[in-house]
């Protein structure tokens, strides 16, 4: 009889990371990132947690 192979992905670990809050490496606060578009049409991701 053939043995069942184990899954290569750890589903429990991925679910745990998904529920965990991301922390900013610069200010230590919760990461809040938005995409802003300049007048020329260039897109840029900005961290709102670090602005003040």
Order of alpha helices (4+ residues) and beta strands (2+ residues): alpha-beta-beta
